Amino acid sequence: MNPVSSDLIEWADFLFVMEKAQQNKLSKKFRPFLQGKRIICLDIPDEYEYMDEALVKLLQDRVGPYIERYGQQAT
């Protein structure tokens, strides 16, 4: 896992966060770098262990459509 940095934000087209609190923190800390970026809150509570199968499934279900839709445009 990489900590969020201004360089990573500038590189990204989309930013996924699991909770609104993370979205708010990101917006406050990196506001100047978020111009034109899309922040997507997945509404997944921070109650899962690392690599929990249920969490992996939730992430696949919620992030997958973005990858399918926008990943094809990147190629």
C-alpha positions, 0 to 999 in steps of 0.5 A: 500500500502506498500512502497518498501523496500529491504526486500520486494524486496528480497521476490519477484520474480517479481516486477511490475512498472507502468512507466519507471521512476519508473523502473529507480528509483527502479533500482538506489535505490535497485540495490544490491537487484535486482539480479535475479529479473524480473522487468516488466514495465506495461507502465501505465501512472500515471494519474489515481485516486486510484481504478479508474475502468479503472486503475483496468481493465488495471492492470488486463489485464497486470498483469493477464497473469503473474499470470496465467503463473507463479502463477501455478508454485508456487503451 
